[in-house]
Amino acid sequence: MQRIGFIGASGLMGHGMAKNLRAKGHPLALTVHRNRERVADLLGAGATLAATPAALAKGSDIVFLCVTGSPQVEASVSGTDGLLAGARAGLVIVDCSTAEPDSTARLRELCAAKGVAYVDAPLARTPVEAEAGRLNVMVGATDEQYRQLEPVLKTFAENVFHVGAPGAGHTIKLLNNFIAQAICNATAEAFAVGQKAGVDLKQLVSLVSAGLVNSGIFQIMSKTLDGQLDGMKFELNNARKDVRYYTHLAENLGVPSVMGEAVHQSLVVACALGYGSKLVPSLVEAQEQLAGVKIVPR
């Protein structure tokens, strides 16, 4: 069994991933910055603590990162006492965060100079699937890297997609999240307009549910009409960050991003109104405030 290091095991997604890696028999070491309560069960199952990412790298064959975004990834990899400070040739770093492709490329070059492989493998699905070992993973890697990592990734993933060369994983993740947030924001806005116009929003939901416009994300957003605001366990601050990364990607490629900028600004407004630490379905609450209507039963 390969020795696994993990940064971000106290997070909603990282905890389930680390739990399944340990349950499948991998020696597991963790770094914990603040709250040890979230990893107490992992420590009880035999995981060990490393004082710094550098120390983690010294004792690991593979290190997984599952943190908020590129600033946290960069600090963990190339910062003071980061992974590269303790890495030896042959180490594999697997970044499961949602990160900016340009940052990923820079880190990959820094790692390659030390003989360290850097693979992007962001995630889809929710913390529920993470705990159950049923995540979806999109991997940007060489064929050789993918063959090495696939069995390890399958300890916490139901579906593992080799989406292309190094860097493709983070790019496809941003495309996926942009599409998802476009649906969420469009649904919240449609609910506000419909409510202002005086129509029965549940009739709208019935119509959409019976046709091609329907989707799992639409159904999550539709539950706000019954007062359910936790159907998508993803904070609006993180959604805003991800779509910002997407618009940066489009801009760097010279591709107009009219829809991307609109979705990003809708998320910026919701966060500015004070909903940033709430979950994505609270986009409907933001629209209530903007339109002066009541949609969510209280």
C-alpha positions, 0 to 999 in steps of 0.5 A: 500500500502506498503511503498517503499524505493528505492536506484538507482532511478536515474539510467537507469533501476531504474528510470523506476522501481521507476516511476511505483511503484509510479504510482501504488500508493505505497508511495515512498522514495528515496536516491539521491547521486548526480544528482537530475535532473533524479528524479525530475519527481518522486519527482514531483509525490509525492516521498520523499527524505531520507538523508541516506540509514539508514533513508530510511530503518526506513520509509520503508516496502520494500527497492529496490536496483538497483545499479552498482554491489556488492561494491555499494550494500554492501555500501548501505546495510552494510556500514556507515549509510547503510540500516542495520543501520536503519533497523527494524525486518520485513524489506525486502530488494530486490536487483535488481542489478547484484551482486556476489552470494557470496556477496549476501549470506554474506549480507543475513546472516547479514540481517537475524541476524537483522530480515531483509529479503534479496531477490535477484531479478535481471532484464532483458530487457532494460531501455525502458521496465523499463519505460514501466513497462515491465521488466523481473525479476528473483527472488531468495526467499523463497515461502513466500517471493515470495508471498509477493513480487510478486504483488509489482514486477508486478508494473514494470515487465511484467514477474516475475520468481521465479527461486529458493531459495535465491541466485538463482536469482543472479546466473541465472542472471550471466548465462544469461548475460554470454550467451548474451555477448558470442553471442555479442563478437563472432559476433563482432569477426566474423565480423572482420574476415569476413571483413578481408577475403573480404566477404560481411558481410550483406550476412552473416547476411542474412544467420544467420537470416534465420537459427538456429544461429539467435537471438535477440542479433545477430540482435542488433549486426548486426545493427552495419553494418548500423552504429547503435551502441546504440541497446543495452543500456548497457555499456561495463564496466558493461558487463565486470563486469558481466562476471567477476562475472560469472567467479568468480562463476564458479571458486568458484564452481570448474567448468572450464570456458574456454568460460567465460574467453575468453569472459571476456578477450575480454571485458577487451581488448575492455575496455582497448582500450578505449571503456568501457564507450561505449555501447556493440555494440561498440565491433565491433569498438574494433575489427576494431581497433584490426584487422585493418579493417573498418566495421561500416559506418561513 
